[in-house]
Amino acid sequence: LGTEHAKIMFATRDFTCGSEPPAVAIEVRTTDTAVDVVAGKYSVCAALASGRVVCWGANDYGQLGDGTLNPSSKPVTVKGIEDAVSLISTTLYTCALRKSGKVSCWGKNEYGEFGTTAITESSVPVDVPGIEDAVELAGSLHSSCARNAAGEVRCWGLEFAGGLGRGASRRVTPTPTLVPLPGPVVRLSASVTAMCAMTEAGGAHCWGSIFGDVPPGPFAVNSVPNIAFIRILQAGLFVADKSGDVWCAGPNDLGICGTGTTEEVSRLTKVPALKSIRDLDGLLASACAVRNDGSSLCWGINSEGSLGVGKTEREQPLVLNPTEIVGVPTAKKVSVGDTTNCLVSMDGRVFCAGLNGDGQLGDGTNTKAASFVRVQNL
């Protein structure tokens, strides 16, 4: 590992000469820095500047990608990946975009998320067949999409809620399928129930479930010019322009729009507290954002203290106004999971808050935290 150090933790069962040795998990001791983080369901993964990937937390279906089913409260190295660019994870699986243009996935393959239905889970990365030239990767609940340099988008997985851009159905389509879009795409933007594609001119087309409605195919979003990204949550549609201003519309259940109230927002309305935003992520009824200056904000349902505002769910179950996170360095990336949220600092460290029963905070304990704590060895 060069300047890195690793502690090898062997399984406790015995084995005899000539037999296969037990699987091992490599506990990461590294000076490597994180470039991306994704909080899934009870596990978290980070892509490192070296191209390696590390994961921590639950591992019932191989979500840690280390060749075992052993959970870990500290980062362990995903096997066989040395060229990761970015990651996606929404439930019990994770996929990595690689510099080669391939996409590799591990964990639970419930609905063809790996591009195949031949296996139901894998504790090591599996390449998605047919994806060789991807330059961007995005994922919604049980489907993934990849963009190539020509601006084409292909999606695969479960078509439930219109995730593949062809309207509502319950079909599983493991083969990457071209999404019918009117022109080349320059950026993808994913949410738990929907996917959006941005054009060079600043327009966007989205598909999937919008507050329970599923259009028959991709539809245009024209209300905001120069769109940078879009996030569609259970009760709020967020649109950010290239200057960093953010608009929101929707039922606004539990105040997800960040306007300080729970009243419905019937049309896209600028959110004053969300200005100069470089990244925003959310899942159902909670959200976090990172400003251009690196300060971070969270709001919505404070499940298990995952908003990291320093108060437990019992002390403050709902945060109506975007609240600045204190006690953490300036950030560049945020990821909102089921009950655990994580961010990457400008210098490549990772911090997480919320539930920790499976070690998903990565701090070497199983104690939940209402403030962001640093992941060990990162």
N, C-alpha and C positions, 0 to 999 in steps of 0.2 A: 504493500500500500504506500510505498514511498515514505513521505514525512508523516503519514497517518499511522495510527496504531489501532489494532483491533484485538478485542478479547473474544476468543472462541468459546462459546458456551455449548458443551456437548449434552445430548440427551442422556438421561440417567440409566437407560436400559443397557444391559451387557450385549456384546456380540462376540462371536468366535472368529478365529482366523479363517479366511476364505469367504466369509459372509460379507454382505454389504454393510458398511458403517452406518450408524444412525445419521439422520439429517442434522445439520448444525445451523444455528442462527448466528450471524456475525453482528455483534454490537458495535456500532460505529464510534470510533474515536478519531475525529477528523478536524482539520483546519479548513475544509471545504466550506463554501457558502451556498445558501439557498437562492434560487432564482424564481421558484414557483412553489406554491403550496396548495393542496386541495384537501378539504375536510369532507370525508365521506360519512357513512353511517357507522359510528363507533371506531373508525380508524382514520388515520391521516397519512398523507404521503407528501414528500418534498422532492423537487428536482434540484440538483446541485450544479454549480458552475462547471464542475468537471465532466458533467454528462451522466453521472450516476444518479440513482433514485434511492431514497430511504423512506421507510414507512414505520409506523408504530400504532399500537392499539389492538383491537380485536382481530382475530385471524381464523375464524371458524371456517371460512371458505377459501383461505389462501390470500386474503386481502393484503398481506404484507409482502407477498411476492418473493419470499426468501426460501421457498422450498419446503417449509414446514407449515403446521397448523397451530403453532404455539403463539399465543399473544405476547406482546412486548410493550413495556411502559417506557422503553427507550428506542431510538431509531435503529432499525436493522436494514441491511443493504438488500435491495431487490436484485435477484440473480440475472445476469446476462445482459444488462443494459448499461452501456458506457457512453451513450450519445443522445440522451434525452434532452429535448428542447422545452417541452411543456407537458402538463398533465391535465386530465379531467377525472372527476370522480363525483358521483351523486348518490350512490347507494352502497352496494356491497362489492363493487369492482372499481378498478382504476385502469386508465389507459395512458400510455406515454406516446407523444409524437417524437420521432427520432430524426436526427439530422439526415439520415438516408432517405427520408420521405415515407418510411414505414410507420405503422401504428401497432403497438404491442399492448396487450391487456392481460390482467390477472385478477383473481377473486372469483366471484359468483357469476356464471354465465347463464342467467335465467331465461333471457329472451333473445338470444343471438347477439348479445353485446360484443362478443369476440369475433363477429363475422362468421360464425359457424354454430350449429346446434349439435355437433358431434360430441361435445363434452359439456358438462354442467358446471364445472369449476376447475380452477387451476391455481396452484400455489407458486407457479413460475410464469413469466410472461409468455403469451401466445400471440404470434403475428396475425393481424387481420388480413385474410386473403383478399387480393385485388387492390389493396392500397399500397402504392409504391412511390407516389409523387406528392404526398401531402406536404403543405407548408403551414397549415393551421388546423387545429383540432378543437371541437366543441362538443359538449355532451349535455343532454337533458336527462330526464328520469331513467328511462331504459333504452335510450337510443343515442347514437353518436353521429357526428357529421365531420367530414374532412374537406378542406378546400385545397385545390392545387394552384400552381402558379398561373394557370390560364383563367382562373376565376370560377372554375366549375366546382359545384358542391355535391358530394355524395354522402348519403346517410344510410344507416343500417340499425337493426334492432327491432324494437316493438313499435308498431304503428299506432298503438293506443294514444289517444289525445292528439293525433295528427303529427306525431314526431318525425315522420319521414316526408312531410310536405304533400301528402296525397289524401288529406281528409281523415275522418275518424274511422277506425276499424280496430280489430283486435289481432290483426295478422302479425306474425313474426316474419321479418324479412332480413335474414342474416347477410345476404349479399349486398354490398354497397351499391346503392341505387341513386342515379342522377336526379336531383331535385329540379323541377321545371321552373327556372328563374328567367326573367326577361333579359338579363345581361350579365357580364362578368362581375364577380364579387371580390372585394378587397379585404373584408373582415367579417368574421362570424361572431355572434354574441348569443350565448346560451343562457337559458333559465330552466328551472325545474320542469316546467310544462310546455316550453316553447323554444323555438330557435329563430334567430333573425340574421339576415345577411345584409351588409352595408355595401353600397356602391361607391365608386370613386367620386361621384358628384355629391355625395352626402345624403343620398336617399337610402331607404331600407325596405326590405320585404321580410315578413315574418310568417311563420306557420306553427301550428300546434294549438294548445288550449288557451284561450283568452277568457279568463273569469268563467270557465265552464263551457264556453262556446267554442266549437271547433270548425273553422272555415274549411271549405272544400280543398283549399290549396293555399300557396303563398299569397299574401295580401300586402299592399303598399302602405307604408307609414309616411305621411307627408306633412304632418302638423308642425314638425320642428325641422328647420333647415340645418344642413351640415351635421348630420347625426354621427356621433362618435361611437356610441354603443347603446344598447337597449337591454333592459332586464324586465322580464314579465313574471311577477310573483302571484301568489294566490289572490291577493286583493289590491294589487297596485301595479301599474305599468310605468316604468321609469325610462325616460329618454334623456340622454346626455348629448349636448352638442360639442363641437370640437373646441370650444372655449372653456368647457368644464361646467357650464350651467346645466341644471337638471330639472326636468319637468316630471310631473306624476299625475296619473288619473286612475280612477277605479273605485270600487266599493269602499276602500280605505278602512276595512275592518281592522280593529286594534291599532289604528293609527299608522299603518305601514307606510303611507306617503310621507311621513315626517313633517306634516303641517301643524302638529300640536293638537289636532282634534281627531275624532273618529267619524266625522261627517263625510259623506260620499263626495268625491271629487269627480264631477261629471265630465270635465274636459281637461286636457293637458294643461297643468298650471305649474308655473315655476316655483320651486321650493327654495326659499331664501337661505335656509340653513345649509343647503347642498350647493355650494358654489366652488368653482375651481376644483372639480372632482376628476381624479385620474382613474379611479377604479371603484366599482360598486358591485356588491354581491348580496344575494339574499336567498332565503329558502322559506317558502310559505308565508310566515308572519313575522319574520325578523330580517334585518338588513344591516350591513356595515359598509362604510365608504372610506376611501383614502383621498385626501386633498393633494393638490400639486406640491404643497409645502411639506408633505409627509405626515401631517396630523391625521388621525383616524377618528371616525365617528361610528356609533352603533345605536340602534333603536328598534322598537317593536317588542315582541314577547321575549322576556328574559329567562328563557328555559334553562334551568340548572345553573343560572348565573352566566350563561354563555355570552352575553353582551359585553362582559368584562368591565362594567361600570363601577365595580367595587361593592355591589350589593347583590345578595342572594335573591333567588326567585321569590322566596317568602317575603323578604324585605321590600322588594320592588318588582312585582310580577310583570309590569308593563312600563315601557319607556316611550312616551309619546313624542318627545323631541329628540332629534339627533344629538347625541351626547358625546363630547370629546373624550377619548380614552387617555387617561393619564398614566404615567409610570412606565411607558414603553417608548423605545426610540422612534424616530421618524420612519414611516412605513412606505412601501412601494406596491404591496399586493395584499389583498384580503380574501379570505374564503370563509363562507358561512355554511356550517354543516347542520345536521339534525339537532344536536345539543352541544356541539363544540365548535367554536370559531377560532380561526388562526390568521395570523398576519406575518408577512416577511418584512423585516426592517431594511432600510437602505443599505446597510452593511452586510446583509445576507443572513441575519439571525432569524429564528422562527419563535413566535410566541403564541400560546393558545389559552383559551379560557372555557370553562363550562364543565360538563360531565367528564368523569375520569375513571369510571368503573372498570374499563378495559385498558386503562393506561393511555387513552387517546390524547392526553395533554403532553405526553412524551417527557415528563419531568422525573421519571423514575418512581413515581408513586401512583396510588389509586385514589387520591384525595381530590375531589372536585375543587375548582377555584372560581371565584367571582371576579377576579382580576387576571389579566394576562400574565402567564408565567412562561419562562424561557424553556424551550425544548432542550434537553440535554445534548451536549456535543454538537449543537448547531448554533 
